[in-house]
Amino acid sequence: VVALDSSSRWEQHLQAVARERALPWLEVRRADLETVALEPQSYDVIFARWVFSFLRDPRSVVQRLAHALRPGGWLAIQDYNHEGISLFPRSEGFAAAVRAARAWYRASGGDTWVAGRLPGDMRAAGLELVPADTHVLAGGPNSSAFRWADAFFPVFAPRWMEAGHMTAAELELFRAEWAARQRDPDAFFFSPIVVDLAGKKSSSSK
């Protein structure tokens, strides 16, 4: 198994996990997926989770990954269609944070709606798709979905403000309304739509 990421912290963490759990077959590589050299026809399965929404040229990466698959191999992708993300009771501060998050993705070349474009990219790479699966994480202040949001939006919102994606007033409004929703047992958070895609390379492909 080859685990690939561009983060040095992630690399160090996974290497420690591999030692702790005695996983000698796990190879950890720190590299950029858009430029890393991948051996042709070398992988049975390639799985990318929360990767493609950050890429500048998803179609070319799909082509490269398909070329790296063995005949009969699978490319599996989990990523976002960002519609649906919401918080109730409605919050103008949270709406500003969502707009800032999307602008942050765009500024780095990413696409929060990438999942809707990937099926065409995968077919263009010669992969045969199976029906997509979708789901949404949702719940109140004590749910895992709300805790996931709490570990993301309040952490990154100051960076978005510093980058000019939201104003200081919007940041303060978001913080105040988010804290109020955390205390409200009837508050409800909905995640973006999470899309699971999979495509198989033909057994006769090269």
N, C-alpha and C positions, 0 to 999 in steps of 0.2 A: 504494500500500500504506500503510495506517495501522497503526502500531505503538503499542499502548496499555499503559501500566503506571502504577502510583501511586508508584513509586520515583524520586526525583530522581537518584540515582546511576545507575540503569538508563537514564534519559532521557539523561543526559550521555554515558554510554558509547555508546549507540546512535547518538547524533548524531555522535560522533567516528568511529564505524565507517562511517556513511553518507558522511561527508566523505572518509575514507580510500579508500573503495571507489567513490566517485563514483556515489552512488545518489540523484539529485535527485528521483526519484519517491516516495521514502520520507518519509512524514510521521510524526513522533514526537509523541505526545500524552501528557502526564502527567495522569492522571485516574483516578478510582475507577470501575471497571466497573459498580458498582451504582447510580451516580448520573449518569454521563456522558451527555450528550445525543448520541444517535446518529440520523443522518438516516434516515427510513423508506425502505425498499426501495432501499438504496444500495450494498449489498455483495454480491459474487458468492460469497465464501467468508469465514467467520469461524472462526478457529482459536484455541482456548483450551487452553493446556498448563499444568498445575499451577496452575490458577486456581480452579476450582469447589470444591475441598476447603477453600478459605479463605472462601467466601462465606456470609453469614448466611441468605440467601434464594435458593438456586439456582433454584428454579422461576420466580420473577419475573424473574430475569436471563435465563433461557432464553427466556421470553416476549418480553422486550425485544429480544434478539438476533434472534429469529425475525422480529420486526416490521421489523428493520433489513435483513434479507436481501431481495434482489431475488427475484421469482418464479423458481423453478428454482435458487436459491442453496443453499449447503451450510453447515451448522454442524457443525464437527468439534471434538471435545473429547477430551483425553487426561488421565486422572486416576486416582486410586487406589481399589482395594478393599484395605484395609490388612491383610487376612488373609494369612498365609503368611510374613510377615517373620520371619526367624529366623537364628540363628548357631549353628554347630556347631564344636567341642564346645559343648554348651549352656552358657549364661552367665546367671547370675541378675542380674549387673550390666547386661547388655544387655537382659534382659527388663524391668528397672526403667526403663531409658532409653526403651524402646518405650512402656511405660505412660505415662511422662512426656510423650513426644511427642504421644500421643493426647490427653492431658489439656490440653496446650498448644493444640492445634487447637480442642478444645471450648471452652476459656476465651475464645478469640477469636471464637467463633461458627461455627467451621469444622466439617468432617465428613470424617474419614479414610475413610469408607465411601461417599462421595458417588456414586461410579461406579455403584453398584447401584441408586441412586434416579433417576439421570439419564434412563434410557430412558423412564420414565413421564412425567417432566417434558417431555422433547422431544416425545413423542407428544401430550401435552396442549397443546403450542404449535403443533400442526398439522404437525409434521415427519414425514416418512416415513423410518424408520430402515433402515439396511443392517445385516447381521449384525455384531456387535461382534467386535473382535479383542483378544486378551489376551496378555501375555507377562510373564515374570519375569526380572529380572537376577540372575545368580548366578555365584559364583566364589570362588576362594581369595584369599590376601593380595596377590597380584600382578595380580589381575584388575581391569578397569575397574569392575565392580560393587562390589568391596570398596573401591576408592579413592573411589567415589561415597559410600558409607556413611561412610568415614573423613573426608570433607569435610563431613559433616552432623552425625552423632551427637556426636563429641567437641567440635565447635564450639558446638553449641547446648545440650549437657547442662548446663553451668554456669548458663545462663540459666533452664533448667527448674528447677534446684535453687533458684535465687534466687526464682523465682515460686512455690515451694512444691509443685511437681509431683513432686519426688523429694527424698530426704534427702541430707545430706552423706555419710553412710556409703554410700548407694547410688551416689552419684557416684564416690566413691573406688573402690568395688568395680568399677563399670563401667570406669573408666580402667585398673585393673590387669588385668582380664580381657580388655579390648580389646587392650591392648599384648601380652598373652600370645598372643592369637589372631593378631595380626600377625606374630609370630615362628614360628607353627606352620604348616608348609607344607601340612598336611592340614586346616586350618580352612576352613570354607565358609560363605559368607553368601548369604542369599536376600532379595531385595527384596520389598516389597509387590507385589501383583498390579497391573500397569499395564494399564489398560483404554482402548482406542481406540473411540470412538463417533462416528457420523456420521449426520446426518439431513438430508433434502432438503426444501426448501419447494416446495409444489405450484406448477406453472407458472401456475396460474390464481388463486393466492392474492394477497391484497393486504396 
